[in-house]
Amino acid sequence: MTFYVEKQLALGPIRFGVTTRQRLDAIDDDVALSTGAAGEFVRRGKGGSFFGDAARHAEPSLPVKPSISQTPFWESLKPDGTQRGYVFLGLIAFGLLLVLLGFSVLARKGPQGWIEVILGIICIAIPLVMTAQRRRQIRDEEERVRREHAESEKKHQELLTWYTNALNHLLTDRGEPALIALRGERESLDLPYDIYRSAARRVVLQIGFEELAKRGVSASKEIATLLRNAGDAAGLTADDITATERDLYATLVWHLLADDRVGKAQEGELQTIRKGFDIADDDVPIESNGIEQFRSLRAVASGLPRANCPVPLAFQEYCIQQAPLHTGMLFITNRRLIIEERKRSELPLPKVYEVVVTVDDSTIVIKTDQKKPLRLRTGNPIFTAGLIDFASELDERPKGFA
């Protein structure tokens, strides 16, 4: 079977294969990060598979106001919670009923059925005509408001463009004049924070990667100060600046884990970064837990643990782990997975061909020959999935057996 870990990072999602972890003493003392100046993954280890995808981003722009022209005509006929909407719906339904009744009379009695048909068509036409008139009135009003606000929107777009240019200028010039210029452009903006927030965070994050690649981990404190100054000049809130710093740290951690290069030397570098950026272990629980789970996997690589499972086991079957789930309990044995939820289900290990851990929601996705994969949520999904991987590779046949 194959075993993958997926994680959503600030610059896009990553997916990497997890093979048998190196022994701790086999990891070299190279303290170079596995993250490049652009935030990309840089392989420095000996192998493995890694897949990354860049997050889509666009320059900040003014929101497009919804228009009646973008709303299909039939959507306008739906009840909107007002008495008018339900009256229109009732008229259309009544008109359809009259038309059907009229055609029935035409078929049975002759021309007198045209009275019901005509009345029905009138009932249907009244809501359609009145809705069309209302849409035309709304369209005319939107056009009038658009003309009145055109000059203001043009000015806002120009200010936003100048802000964006000053923001992107920080990628090449991070001196005090550039920060002052950006702060001035930000103070001129009279727009909602969410319009420029993502772009500002992206630029601050990019500065962090570039500075780390250029100045090294030892300058983490100075780099943190630069990022905070840049974020403040860009108008980011203190919470968003802190979140951006943690996004940077998370990227560094998961790239090292994907490269299987978290040894003593690398953990020392990560500690230096946390200290420089004033990040406590509790501030990045997913990353701290991820490092610990991979460390635990490395510890059991030489021999799987044994556990007591309160479930009947077959001859020569033994329990490896009890893993608490959000909805029950998972028992891993050397032969199968036993899932105790509302009802018990079992899955023989030979039928498992892929296990994927989605770190962000602590989910293990187990793919088998069945169409629907099995999804389990647990507190330590990487370690649990690793034990499933190890258990699936056990060959306990007697020596010399062919």
C-alpha positions in Angstrom: 0.0 0.0 0.0 1.0 3.7 -0.3 0.9 6.2 2.5 0.5 9.9 1.8 0.2 13.0 4.0 -1.7 16.1 2.8 -1.5 19.6 4.2 -2.8 22.9 3.2 -0.1 25.6 3.4 -0.2 29.3 2.8 1.1 29.0 -0.7 -0.9 26.0 -1.7 -1.6 22.4 -0.7 1.1 19.8 -0.6 1.1 16.0 -0.6 4.1 13.8 0.1 4.7 10.1 0.4 5.7 8.6 3.7 8.2 5.8 3.5 10.0 4.2 6.4 11.5 7.1 8.4 15.3 7.4 8.6 17.0 6.6 11.9 17.6 9.7 13.9 21.4 9.2 13.7 21.1 8.8 9.9 19.8 12.4 9.4 22.7 14.6 8.5 23.6 17.8 10.3 22.9 20.0 7.3 20.8 22.9 8.8 19.7 24.2 5.4 15.9 24.5 5.2 13.9 22.5 2.7 12.1 25.7 1.7 13.4 28.0 -1.0 13.4 31.8 -1.3 10.0 31.7 -3.0 8.5 29.4 -0.4 8.9 26.4 -2.7 9.9 22.9 -1.6 13.6 22.1 -2.1 14.5 18.5 -1.8 17.7 17.9 0.1 17.0 14.4 1.3 17.7 11.1 -0.4 14.3 10.4 -2.0 10.6 10.2 -1.6 7.7 11.7 -3.5 6.3 15.3 -3.1 3.5 17.1 -4.9 2.7 20.7 -4.5 0.2 23.1 -6.0 0.4 26.9 -6.0 -2.6 28.7 -4.4 -4.4 31.0 -6.8 -4.2 34.7 -6.0 -5.1 37.9 -7.8 -4.3 41.5 -7.3 -6.9 43.2 -5.0 -9.8 44.7 -6.9 -13.1 46.5 -6.1 -16.0 44.1 -5.6 -18.5 43.8 -8.5 -21.9 44.9 -7.3 -24.7 42.4 -8.2 -27.0 43.6 -11.0 -30.5 42.6 -12.0 -29.1 41.8 -15.4 -27.1 38.9 -13.8 -30.3 37.4 -12.3 -32.2 35.1 -14.7 -35.8 36.1 -15.3 -37.2 33.0 -13.8 -35.3 33.6 -10.6 -37.2 36.9 -10.3 -40.4 35.0 -10.2 -39.5 32.9 -7.2 -41.2 33.8 -3.9 -39.0 36.3 -2.1 -40.8 36.1 1.3 -43.2 39.0 0.4 -46.9 38.8 -0.1 -46.4 40.0 -3.7 -44.1 37.0 -4.5 -46.6 34.4 -3.2 -49.5 36.1 -5.0 -47.5 35.9 -8.3 -46.7 32.3 -7.7 -50.4 31.5 -6.9 -51.5 33.3 -10.1 -49.2 31.3 -12.3 -50.3 28.0 -10.6 -54.0 29.0 -11.0 -53.4 30.0 -14.6 -51.8 26.7 -15.4 -54.7 24.9 -13.8 -57.2 26.9 -15.9 -55.3 26.2 -19.1 -55.3 22.5 -18.4 -58.9 22.6 -17.5 -59.7 24.6 -20.7 -58.0 22.0 -22.9 -59.9 19.3 -21.2 -63.2 21.1 -21.9 -62.1 21.6 -25.5 -61.5 17.9 -25.9 -64.8 16.9 -24.3 -67.4 19.7 -25.1 -65.9 21.9 -27.8 -65.1 25.6 -28.2 -66.4 26.8 -24.9 -63.2 25.5 -23.3 -61.4 28.5 -24.9 -62.7 30.7 -22.1 -60.7 28.9 -19.4 -57.7 28.7 -21.7 -57.7 32.5 -22.3 -58.3 33.3 -18.6 -55.5 31.0 -17.7 -53.1 32.7 -20.1 -54.1 36.1 -18.7 -53.4 34.8 -15.1 -50.0 33.6 -16.2 -49.2 36.7 -18.2 -49.9 39.2 -15.4 -47.0 38.1 -13.1 -44.7 37.9 -16.1 -45.5 41.4 -17.4 -45.3 42.9 -13.9 -42.0 41.2 -13.2 -40.5 42.4 -16.5 -41.6 46.0 -15.7 -40.1 45.7 -12.2 -36.8 44.4 -13.6 -36.7 47.3 -16.1 -37.3 49.8 -13.2 -34.5 48.2 -11.2 -32.1 48.2 -14.2 -32.8 51.9 -14.8 -32.1 52.6 -11.1 -28.9 50.6 -11.2 -27.7 52.5 -14.2 -28.5 55.8 -12.6 -26.6 54.9 -9.4 -23.7 53.5 -11.5 -23.4 56.8 -13.3 -23.5 58.8 -10.0 -20.8 56.6 -8.5 -18.6 56.1 -11.5 -16.2 58.9 -10.6 -15.9 57.7 -7.0 -15.2 54.1 -8.1 -12.6 55.2 -10.6 -10.8 57.1 -7.8 -11.0 54.1 -5.5 -9.6 51.9 -8.2 -6.7 54.3 -8.8 -5.9 54.4 -5.1 -6.1 50.6 -4.9 -3.7 50.3 -7.8 -1.2 52.8 -6.2 -1.4 50.8 -3.0 -0.9 47.5 -4.8 2.2 48.9 -6.6 3.6 50.2 -3.3 2.9 46.8 -1.7 4.7 44.9 -4.5 7.6 47.3 -4.4 8.5 45.9 -1.0 9.5 42.7 -2.7 12.5 44.6 -4.2 13.0 47.4 -1.7 12.4 47.0 2.0 14.0 50.2 3.1 12.3 52.8 5.4 11.3 55.1 2.4 9.4 52.2 0.8 7.6 51.4 4.1 6.7 55.1 4.5 5.3 55.2 0.9 3.2 52.1 1.5 1.8 53.4 4.7 0.8 56.6 3.0 -1.0 54.8 0.2 -2.7 52.6 2.8 -3.9 55.6 4.7 -5.4 57.0 1.5 -7.6 53.9 1.0 -11.2 54.1 2.0 -12.0 50.5 1.3 -13.1 47.4 3.4 -10.1 45.6 4.9 -10.9 42.3 3.2 -10.3 43.8 -0.2 -6.5 44.1 0.3 -5.9 41.8 3.3 -5.0 38.6 1.3 -2.6 40.5 -1.0 -0.8 42.2 1.9 -0.4 38.8 3.7 1.0 37.2 0.6 3.6 39.9 0.1 4.7 39.8 3.8 4.9 36.0 3.7 7.0 36.2 0.5 9.4 38.7 2.2 9.8 36.3 5.1 10.9 33.4 2.7 13.3 35.7 0.8 14.9 37.1 4.0 15.3 33.6 5.5 17.0 32.3 2.4 19.3 35.4 2.2 20.1 36.0 5.9 19.6 32.6 7.5 17.8 31.3 10.5 20.1 33.1 12.9 18.6 36.4 11.8 15.0 35.3 12.7 14.5 38.0 15.3 15.5 40.8 12.8 13.4 39.2 10.1 10.4 39.1 12.4 10.8 42.8 13.1 10.9 43.5 9.4 7.8 41.5 8.7 5.9 43.3 11.5 6.9 46.7 10.2 5.9 45.6 6.6 2.6 44.3 7.8 1.9 47.4 9.8 2.7 49.6 6.8 0.4 47.5 4.6 -2.4 48.0 7.1 -2.6 44.4 8.4 -4.0 43.8 11.9 -1.8 42.4 14.6 -3.6 39.1 14.4 -3.1 38.8 10.7 0.6 39.6 11.1 1.0 36.9 13.7 -1.0 34.5 11.5 1.3 35.2 8.6 4.4 34.5 10.7 2.9 31.2 11.8 2.1 30.4 8.1 5.7 30.8 7.3 6.8 28.6 10.2 4.3 25.9 9.2 5.6 25.8 5.7 9.2 25.4 6.9 8.1 22.5 9.2 6.1 20.6 6.7 8.7 20.9 4.0 11.3 19.4 6.4 8.9 16.6 7.4 8.3 15.9 3.7 12.0 15.7 3.2 12.4 13.5 6.2 15.0 15.9 7.6 13.8 16.6 11.1 16.8 15.6 13.2 18.5 17.3 16.2 20.2 19.9 14.1 17.0 20.8 12.2 14.9 20.9 15.4 17.5 23.4 16.8 16.9 25.6 13.8 13.2 25.4 14.2 13.5 26.4 17.8 15.6 29.4 16.8 12.9 30.4 14.4 10.2 30.1 17.0 12.2 32.1 19.5 12.9 34.8 16.9 9.3 35.1 15.9 8.0 34.7 19.4 6.1 31.5 18.6 5.4 29.0 21.4 4.7 25.3 20.8 1.1 25.8 21.7 0.8 28.5 19.1 1.4 26.0 16.3 -0.2 22.8 17.7 -0.6 21.1 14.3 3.1 21.5 13.5 4.2 20.5 17.0 1.9 17.4 16.9 3.1 16.5 13.4 6.8 16.5 14.5 5.9 14.4 17.5 3.9 11.9 15.4 6.8 11.4 13.0 9.2 11.1 15.9 6.9 8.3 17.3 6.8 6.6 13.9 10.6 6.5 13.8 10.7 5.0 17.2 8.4 2.0 16.3 10.1 1.4 12.9 12.3 -1.3 14.5 9.3 -3.2 16.0 5.6 -2.7 16.2 4.0 -2.2 19.7 1.6 -4.6 21.3 -1.7 -3.5 22.9 -4.6 -5.2 24.7 -7.7 -5.0 22.6 -11.1 -6.0 24.1 -12.2 -7.7 20.9 -12.0 -11.4 19.9 -8.8 -12.2 18.0 -8.1 -15.1 15.7 -5.3 -17.7 16.0 -1.9 -15.9 15.9 -3.5 -12.5 15.6 -2.4 -9.8 17.9 -3.4 -6.2 18.6 -1.0 -3.4 17.7 -2.9 -0.3 18.8 -6.1 1.1 20.1 -6.8 4.5 18.5 -9.6 6.6 19.8 -11.8 8.0 17.0 -14.2 10.9 17.1 -17.0 8.4 16.7 -15.7 5.3 18.4 -12.5 3.2 18.5 -10.1 1.8 16.0 -8.2 -1.5 16.7 -5.2 -2.3 14.5 -4.1 -5.9 14.4 -1.5 -7.7 12.4 -4.3 -8.9 10.1 -7.2 -6.4 10.0 -8.7 -3.1 11.1 -11.6 -3.3 13.5 -13.8 -0.2 13.7 -16.1 0.1 16.7 -18.7 2.8 16.1 -22.4 2.4 16.3 -21.8 -1.0 14.8 -18.6 -3.0 14.4 -17.0 -3.2 10.9 -13.8 -4.9 9.9 -11.4 -4.5 7.0 -8.7 -7.0 6.2 -5.3 -5.3 5.7 -4.6 -7.0 2.3 -7.5 -5.1 0.9 -6.0 -1.7 1.8 -4.0 -0.2 -1.1 -3.7 3.5 -0.1 -3.9 5.5 3.1 -4.0 9.3 3.0 -3.9 11.6 6.0 -5.5 15.0 5.8 -3.7 16.8 8.5 -5.9 19.9 8.7 -9.0 17.9 9.8 -7.2 14.9 11.4 -8.7 12.5 8.9 -7.4 9.2 7.7 -8.8 8.2 4.3 -8.4 4.4 3.7 -8.9 3.3 0.1 -9.7 -0.3 -0.7 -11.3 -2.2 -3.6 -14.6 -0.8 -2.5 -15.9 2.3 -4.3 -16.4 4.4 -1.2 -13.2 5.0 0.9 -13.3 4.6 4.7 -12.9 7.9 6.6 -11.7 8.0 10.2 -11.0 11.0 12.4 -8.5 10.6 15.3 -6.2 12.8 17.3 -2.9 11.3 15.9 -3.8 10.5 12.3 -0.2 10.3 11.0 1.0 7.9 13.7 -2.1 5.8 13.4 -1.8 5.7 9.6 1.8 4.8 9.9 1.0 1.8 12.1 -1.5 0.7 9.5 1.2 1.0 6.8 3.7 -1.0 8.9 1.1 -3.7 9.7 0.2 -4.1 6.1 3.8 -4.9 5.3 4.2 -7.7 7.9 5.2 -11.0 6.5 4.7 -13.5 9.3 4.9 -16.6 7.2 7.3 -19.3 8.5 10.8 -19.0 7.2 11.3 -21.0 4.1 7.6 -20.8 3.2 7.1 -20.3 -0.5 
